Amino acid sequence: MKRVNTFFFLSLLFTALAMGGSLAHLYELPHKIRLPAQEYLIVQQIYRGWSLLGIVVFGSLISTLVLTILVRGDLKSTFALTLTALLCIIGAQVIFWAFTFPVNQETENWTVLPKTWMQLRSRWEYSHAAGAVLNLCAFIALILAARKPSRIPR
């Protein structure tokens, strides 16, 4: 079934691209978390235009959902791994919309600093870190699933 191979490829590709952006946040966290207010505002401007990554995240979510549906009748481990990847991707989105996005709104995408900016910074940075870990787990699960033997012709 060529569709399974196609969706394994798409899911791995989109998840890797989404993971790249989220890992960038994780890598910079130790260096940015202690910056003074004005320096932090300046550094945050590097994320202008990153909302376009939403396309990649949506591609990751949809392709992994379709892949999970396609392999649902497959060996337990393949299905379990693709389902794990899907749940990790969904989890990363829940974290983003519940924690990160409200901070973006409150700080007007880090163009203003409310009095509680330090708490908002921590929430923003650590929610991105949690999302990065979930995206990494999704990617690993997809790699493992792609390596498993399958009853579905690929």
N, C-alpha and C positions, 0 to 999 in steps of 0.2 A: 504494500500500500504506500504509494509515493507520498500521499498526503501526510502520513505520520512523519516521514523523513523531512518533508517540507516544514512541518510545524515544529519539529525538534530544532531544525536550523533557525527558523524565525524566533522561536522562544529563546534559544541560546543567544542569538544575536541581540535581540532587543533587551534581554535581561542583562547581558554584559554591558551594553551601552548605558542602560539605566544605572547599573552598579558603578560605572566609571564616575558619574556625577556624584553619586552618594558617597563613594569612597573619598572623593576629593574633600568633601565636608569633614569626613572622619579624620583624614590626614592633617588638615589644617587646624583642627580643634585645639590641640595643646598649645599652638602658637597664638591663636586669636583669643582664647578664653580670658586672658588677663590684660588685654589691651585696654588703655584708657578710652574714655567715651569718644572723643573726636577721632582718634586713630581707628577705632572699631567702625565708626560710621564710614570713614573713607574706604576701609578694606571691604566693607559689605557691598560697595558699589560694583565690585567685580562680578556680582551675580546678576547684573542687569541682562535681560534676555534669556536667562536660564529657564524661564517659564516654557520655552520651546521644548525643553526636555520632557514636558508632559506628553508630547507625541510619542516619544520613545517609551515612556512608562505605560501609556495606553497600549502600545504595540506589545509590550512585554505581558501585560495583563491579559489581553485578548488572545494572543498566540498561545500562551500557557493554558488558558481556559480551554481553547479548542483542542490542544494537545491532550489535556487531561480527559476530555470527553472521548477523544479518539482511542486512547489506550485503556479506557475503563474496563474493557473485557480482557485485557492482557494479564500477564502474570502479576501477582499481587505486588511484588516489589516495584515494578515499573510504574504501575498505577499509583502506589503509595508515594513514590518519589516525586512524580509529577504533581500529585495533589499537595504534597509538602511544599513544593516550589510555588504553586499557586497560592497557598495559604500564606506563605512568607511574603509574596508580592502584595497580597491583599493587606496583610498586617502592616507593611511599610506604608501603604496608602492610608490606612486608618490612623497611624501615627502622624503622618504628614497633615491630614485634614483636621485632626483633633488637637494637635499641639503646634506644629510649625506654621501652618497657614494663618491661624488667629494672631500669631506674633507678627507675621508679615503685615496683616491688616492694621494692627495696633501701632506699629512703627512706620506705617506707610512705606513698606519695603525698605526699612532702615534709612529713611530720609529724615526722620524725627526721632528724638529720644525722650520717651516718657520718663517720669520720675522712677518708675520700676524697671528701667532699662536693663539693669544687671540681672534681675530675675528672668526677664524676657530673653536676654541673651543666653542664659543657661538653658532655658527651655528650648530655644531655637537650636542651639548647638547640640545638645544631647538628644533631641528628637531626631535630628539629622543623623547622628551617630547610630542610634537604634535602627533607623531605616537602612543605613548602610550595612549593618550586620544582617538584617533580614534579607536584603538584596543579595548579599554574599551567600547566605544559606540557600536561597532560591537557586542561584547559579550552580552551586555545588550539587544540589539535589538534581538539577537538570542534567549535569554532566554524568552523574552516577546512573540516572535513568537511561540516558542515551547509550550507555555501555552495557546495559542489561540485555540478556537474550529476550527475544520476543516471540509470541505466538502470532502476532500480526505481521504479515510480510511488509518489509520496509523497502 
